[in-house]
């Protein structure tokens, strides 16, 4: 009977840096979150907060789903522009950076 060791048989031919990268990649995949669904009532609250921030120059706390890290991220900033065609919102963060977030990636947004 043949005893297959799977990936272990190839680890001897890999550099330690490659093994470390593969372990980090596996940890990243194991800790990834799924993108949450947002209810319609919540979307109406988002719209109200976005419009208020846009017209009154108020800061909002934004939680959005980052597809590259597959995690939720949060920042505080001011809405500068809403693009309904591309479905993106332009924010100026409290640290002075510009962020473009897709509307469908927003998980939570509320006035500061």
Secondary structure, DSSP 8 states (H G I E B T S, - for coil): -----TTHHHHTTS-HHHHHHHHHHHHHHHT--------HHHHHHHHHHHHHHHHHT-EEEEEEEETTTTEEEEEEEEEEEEETTTTEEEEEETTS-EEEEEGGGEEEEEE-
